[in-house]
Amino acid sequence: MSSTSLEGRRILVVEDESLVAMLLETILEDMGCTPVGPISNIDEALSTLAGGVEIDAALLDVNVAGQQVFPVAAALKARGVPFVFSTGYGEGGLPDEWRGQTTIQKPFTEATIQDALAKILSA
């Protein structure tokens, strides 16, 4: 799938590891997306969403600064915003209620990010 479908999309990034967050920013910019964040804690992510920021999709690290990202996922789901989980454990590390959600395993590649975003944004 070409990156043109991702051009101009605003992607929320919730990631507490600064190197991974910077990598994601670079990958998103290379694909023509506008990164929103990166946000490195759950409370800030929730307040950003509560503030009504415009986003098309989100990349969510499952474990953010020792907290699980599921309250943010629930807030996105309630708004109808698609998202991708990223975790070192793969989908097997997710609770049952979130299984089947698009999940990428760390470490990931630019192609993995692009495919996952294209998948959720075309669904």
N, C-alpha and C positions, 0 to 999 in steps of 0.2 A: 504494500500500500504506500502511496506517495505521501510525503510530508505536507503537501499542499492542503490536505484536508484538515491539518492541524494549524495552518497559518492563522495567526491572529487570535488563537484560543487563549483564554486566561486560565492558567492552571495553578491551583493552590498547592503549595508544597509544605507538608508538615513532616519535619525531619530534624532530629536533635544532633546528629553527627555532622559537624561543620564541613568536613571534606565531602561527605556524601551530598549534603545540601548544595555545596558549590558545584559539584559534578552535575546534579540534577538541573540547576539553574542554567549551566552551560548547554546541556543536552536540549533543554526546552527552548532556549534562545536559538540554538542551531536549527531547530525544527520550525522556527517562526512563531513560537508560542511566547506569551508574556507570563513569566513566573510571578505568582502572588506569594510573597514570603521570601525565603523560607521562614517558617514559624517553628520554633524549637520547644514549645510546650503546649499542653492541652488547653489550659485556661485561655491563653492568647489566641489559639486557633478558634475556640468557641466564641470568644468576644469578637474576633474578626468576622466570623459568620453572622453573629448577632447584629453586627454593624451594617449588614446588608451588602457587603462587598460583592461585586459582579464576578462570578467565576463560571467557567464552562465545565471544569472537571477538577479532580484533586488526586494527588499522590500522597498516600498516608503511610508513614512508617508505623508499624504496629506497636512497637515499644518506644515511647517518646519520653525521655528523661525519667525512666522508671515507671511511667504510667502507660496504660493501654489506651489506644487511640479510638476505641469504639464509641465513646460519647460524640466525638467529632463525626465519625462515620454515620451515626444515627441522625445527627443534625443535617448532614448532607443528604442522606436518604429522604428525610422529611421534606427537604427543599427540591427533591428530584434531581440533584446534581450527581452525576456518575463519578465513581472514584476507583482507584486501584490501591490495594494494600501492597506494601513492600516489607519483606521480613526475611531474616536469615533462616527461618524455619519452613518456608513454603506454606502452602495452604494447610498442611497438616498441623501447623502451629496455631490455627484459628479456632475459636470456639464454634460449636455446631451452628449457631445462628448466623454466622458469617461465612460458612463454607459455601463454595460455589461463586463467591465474589471474585472478580478478577484479581489475581495475586501474582506479584513477581517476586522471585527469590533473589536475595542479595548473595553475592555481588551481581549486579545486572549490567547489561550493555545498552548502548543507545538504541539499538534495534529492538531490544526487549521493551524499553520504555515506549518507543514509537508504536510498536504493535499493540501494546496494552491500551494506550490512549486511543488509538484508532479504533480498537475493538469497542471500548465503552462509549466513545462519542458517536459511533455509527449504529449502536444498538437501539 
